[in-house]
Structure formats: structure tokens, C-alpha cells
Amino acid sequence: MDEIRPLQTAEVVAATAVIREAFTTVAETFGLTRENTPTHASFIEVDDLWALQDKGAVLFGGFSGGAGGIRRRATFTAGIGTLLC
């Protein structure tokens, strides 16, 4: 991984898709649905990430392969952290 940094506003939408995709297998394996586990990461929406940011969370992404932003799951890892000051 070349760089880990806070996500820019335009990258949050792509990060949402990466997070959902990463957790979909777990949801399918355990029979999780929006109805029985609505807060599971496989069902996260971009509005959920905006809400976390509004509460002070800092969203980070791991990037590799140079410039070009979020292209596919293989080159991007999404994470959510809180920056403590």
C-alpha cells in the first residue's frame, strides 16, 4: 500500500461501495439482511458515512498504484477511525 490518508469528499461514495462489497460475504454466510441486522456494514449507505463525519469521525483509505483515486477493491481499503486531538 503506497499511502493511507483521510478520504476526500469525492472519495466517500466509492468508499461506501468498497465497504459494502467487503462485508457482503459475511452477511450472506450468516443470513444477515437489512431487516434483521440493519446496521451491518454490508448495508452501509453514503448517508451513514456522512453522518459519521458529522459526528467527528475521520474516514481513511489505503491507496496504491499512484494517482487515479479509488478504482477497484484491490487497490483501496476503506476504514473508519476517529482522529483524537
C-alpha positions in Angstrom: 0.0 0.0 0.0 1.5 3.3 -1.0 -0.5 5.7 1.1 -3.0 5.8 3.9 -4.8 9.1 4.2 -8.1 10.7 5.1 -10.7 10.4 2.3 -11.5 13.4 0.2 -15.2 14.3 -0.1 -15.5 12.9 -3.6 -14.0 9.5 -2.5 -16.6 8.8 0.2 -19.2 7.5 -2.3 -16.7 5.0 -3.7 -15.6 4.0 -0.2 -19.2 3.2 0.6 -19.3 0.7 -2.2 -16.0 -0.9 -1.2 -17.2 -1.3 2.4 -20.5 -2.9 1.3 -18.7 -5.3 -1.0 -16.1 -6.3 1.6 -18.8 -7.3 4.1 -21.3 -8.9 1.7 -19.8 -12.4 2.0 -20.2 -12.3 5.8 -23.8 -11.1 5.5 -24.6 -13.9 3.0 -22.9 -16.6 5.1 -24.8 -15.7 8.3 -28.1 -14.8 6.6 -28.0 -11.1 7.6 -30.5 -8.9 5.9 -31.4 -5.2 6.2 -34.4 -6.3 8.2 -32.6 -8.4 10.8 -29.3 -6.5 11.0 -29.8 -3.0 9.5 -26.5 -1.6 10.9 -24.3 -4.3 9.4 -21.5 -2.8 7.2 -22.8 -4.7 4.2 -25.8 -2.4 4.2 -24.0 0.9 4.7 -25.1 3.9 2.7 -23.2 7.0 1.8 -25.5 9.0 4.1 -24.3 6.8 7.0 -20.7 7.8 6.3 -21.7 11.5 6.1 -23.4 11.1 9.4 -20.3 9.6 11.0 -18.2 12.5 9.6 -20.7 15.0 11.0 -20.1 13.4 14.4 -16.4 13.9 14.1 -15.2 10.6 12.5 -12.3 10.8 10.1 -12.6 8.3 7.2 -9.3 6.8 5.9 -8.4 5.0 2.7 -5.4 3.0 1.7 -4.3 3.7 -1.8 -1.8 2.0 -4.1 -0.9 2.3 -7.8 -0.3 6.0 -7.9 -2.8 8.7 -8.9 -6.2 7.7 -10.0 -8.2 7.5 -6.8 -10.4 4.6 -6.0 -10.6 2.3 -8.9 -11.3 -1.1 -7.5 -11.3 -3.1 -4.3 -7.8 -4.5 -5.0 -6.3 -1.0 -4.7 -8.4 0.5 -2.0 -9.1 -0.4 1.6 -11.7 1.6 3.4 -11.5 2.2 7.1 -13.3 4.4 9.7 -11.4 6.0 12.5 -11.7 8.9 14.9 -9.0 11.4 15.0 -8.3 12.2 18.6 -6.8 15.7 19.3 
